[in-house]
Amino acid sequence: MWVADLQNGNYRNPVLYADYSDPDAIRVGEDYFMIASSFSNSPALPVLHSKDLVNWKVINYCLKHVPEFRYNNPLHGCGVWAPSIRYHEGTYYVCFPMPDEGIYMTTTKDPWGEWSKPVNIRPGAGWIDPCPFWDDDGKAYLVAGVAKSRIGYKSVLHIVRMQPDGMGIFGDEVKIFDGNENDQITIEGPKMYKRNGYYYVFAPAGGVKTGWQTVLRSKNPFGPYEYKVVLRQGDSPVNGPHQGAWVDTVTGEDWFLHFQDVYAAGRITHLQP
């Protein structure tokens, strides 16, 4: 049995030696919440809780079942892909893609309780890995990637205005980054944050098993964005530091949760300072 907590103030990676693909996480007060992809499995979208980013426990699922009739039977490579979780004005939001059906939003006031019936806020195939973002002025946005298998192209990140309640989008989508124009091929999984007046988009590129973590930065949510590779495998045996979450602590420390693809064992969760 794998135990990450060494019981002496230290830990070892992975913090979760289990298949939690495409994790995202937030801190609300002294509590951390993490979610992960679930594809065609039901219940869907596991919700995990931690007090220290190391010891995690499954506390709930956002969905009792995948919200489309055709998923009564398993469908390989379909269903609920990489989600995001955010907290805004007393409400928890989980935004998730179904690459053939659209982008969905579900909410709750209590992550241990009932989650709302998911709403398809952007019907249609192609968009994946959505992340909602609320700015200081009350304006809301949705950033997302694309799946070549559904839309015919890849390595592009878009942003679009979102209703403040998260239940719809409006206006024209804007391409904020194109990895086909530089060395960031297969960029996907964007997660948006704002720190010290800058908008940051964390996004993995280069492929699941062999890729790296890239960060985009701009003074405007619509760009232009500069970019920098901030985490790659190097000499480590940990391949492909892929999708994850930038999380801070009550004391102001910054941590990064991400997954590593270990083939038949799935996608396991690592924690980096």
N, C-alpha and C positions, 0 to 999 in steps of 0.2 A: 504494500500500500504506500503510495507516494504522499509525503507530507512536506509542504513548502515551508511552514513555520518551524524554525529551528529552536524556538522557545528560549532564545537568549538575546532577543532584540534584532536578530538577523533572519533572513529568509533565503530560500534558494528558488531558482527558476526551473521549470515553470511553476507559477503559482496555482495553476489549474491543469493537471495532467489528464485532461478530458477534452472531448470534441466540442468546443464552444467557438464556432466559426464566426469571423467578422465581428468581434466584440466592440461595443461602445459602452462608455461609462460616464457617470456624473457624480458630483458630490452635492448633497443637500444638507447643510449643517454639518453634523458629524457622521452622516451616513453616506455610504457609497452604493450606487445601484449600477448593475451591468446587465446588458442584454446581448443576445447573439442570434444569428440566423438559425432557422429551423427547417427551411425548404418545404417538403410536403408532409412533414411530421405534425401530428396533433397529440396533445395541445401544442400550440405554437408560440414562439417568441418567449423563451425562458427569461425570467427576471431573477437576478441574483443580488444578494445584499452582503455588505461587508462593513466593518468598522475600521479596518486597517489596510485595505487593498491586497491583503495576502490571504486571509481566511474568508472564503466565500460560501454562501449557502443559497440554494434555490428556494425562493419564497413564493413564486407565483408564475403564471403564464399570462401573457397579454391576450391570447386568443385561445378559446376552447377548441377551435378547429380552423383550418385554412378557409378564408372567406370566399371560395368559389366552388361550385358544385362539382366541377370536373376533378377536384382533388379528393373525391371519395375513393379514388384509386391512386396509388403512388405514381408519381411522374418524375423521372430522373431529370435533374438539372432545372427544375421549375419550382414554383411556390415562393416561399418567403426568403428573400435574399437579404443582403446586409442592411440592418436597421440602424437607427440612431435614437438616442434618448436625450431629452432635454427637460428642464424644469423652468417654468415661467409663470410668475404671479400666482403661485399656489397650485398650479396644475402640472402634472407630469405628462409629457408628450412622447409617444413612440411613433416614429415615421418609418415605414418599411416599404420596399419595392416588391412587386410581383412582376417580373420582367415581361410577361406576356399580357398582363392585365392593367397595370398602372402603379401609381404611388398612393399609399394609404396612410391614414393617420388614426391613431387610437389614443385616448386620454384617460386619466384618472386623477382623483384627489388623494388616493391612498394606494401606493404600489402593492400593498398586501391584499387589497380589495378587488372589486370588480373594475374591469377596464371597459370603456365604451365600445359600442359596435363600430368597427373600422369604416372610415369614409374614404372612398377613392377620390383623392383631390386632384389627380391628374390621370384620367383614363387614357389607355393606349400603351402599346408595347415600346420598349427601347430604353427608357430611363431606368437607372439603377442607383443604389447607394445614396439615397436622399438624406439630407440633414437640414432641419429647420434652424433658423437663427433670428433672434429678436435683438434689434439694435437699441441703443440708449434712447433714441427719439421715438420709440414705439413702433417703428416700421419693422416689418417681418419679411424674411427672405427664405428661399429654399435653394440649396445648392445640390447638384447631383451629377453623376457620371452617366455613361451610356454603355450598352452591351452590343457589340458588333453582331452577335448571333441573332439579335432581334431588330437592329436598326441599320446595319450595314456598315457602320464605322465605329471606331473606338478611340480611346486616349483623349477624350474631350470632356471638359467640365463646364457645366452651365450654371447660371443663377437666374432666378425669377422672383418677382415679388409674391409674397404670400399674405393672405388675410391675417390680421392680428390674432384671430382665434385658431389659426392653423387649419381651418376647414376648407381651404381653397386657395388657388393661385390666380394671378391676373397679370396682364401685361405681356410683353414679349420676353422670351428667354434670351439671355445674353451669354455668349461664349466667353468665359473668363480665362481659359487656358486650353491650349492645344498641344498635347505631347507629341503629335506627329511633326511639329515644326521644330522640335529640339530633341534632346536626348531622354525625354521622359515618356517613352512609349509605354502603353498599357496603363497610364495613370488612371486611377479610379478611387472609389471609397472616400470622397472628400468629407471632412469634418470641419465646420467653421467655428471660429472663436474670435473674440476681440480682447486685446490686451494693450494698455497704454496707448490708445489711439490708433492702433493698427488692427486690420482685419487679417486673420491667419486662416489658411486652409491647409490642414494636414491631409496628405493623400499618398498612398503607396503607388509605386510605379515599377516597371521592369518585370512584372510577372509574380505570381504567388510564391513560388519556391525559390526564385533567384533574384528577387527584386530588392527594393530599398524604400525608405521613407523620405518623402519630399515635403517641404513646407513652402507654401506660397504666402506672400505678404504684400499688403497694399494699404493705402490710406482711404480707399474708396471701395465699397463692397463690389462694385462693378469693374474694378481694376483701373489701370493696368497693374498686374502682379509681377513682382520679382520672385525668384524661386531659388531654393538651396536644398541639396540633399543633406539631411541631418542624421540619418541612421542607416547603416548598411552592414552586411555580414562581416566583411573584413576577414580576419583570421579566426573568427568565432565559429564553432560548429553549429550555431543557431542560424539556419538559413532563412532568407526572406523575411526580415522584420516587416510584416504586412499590416493590414488595417488595424486601427486601434483608437485609443482615446487619450487626449491630453487632460490630465486631472490634477488639480491642486489640493493641498491639505489645509486644514484650519490654521496651521502654523506657517503657511506660505511656501511649502515645498512643492515642486512640480514633478510629476511622474507620468510615464507613458505606458499604458497597457496595450499589448498587441498580440496577434497570433503568429504562430509558427506552424507551417504545414509539415506534418510528420507522416505523410502518406497514409498507410492503412489505419494508423492510430488517430487520424483526423487532424484538427487544427487546435493546438494547445495554447494556453495563455501565459504570456511572459509579462513581467513588470520591470521597467527600466527607469532609473533616476534621471 
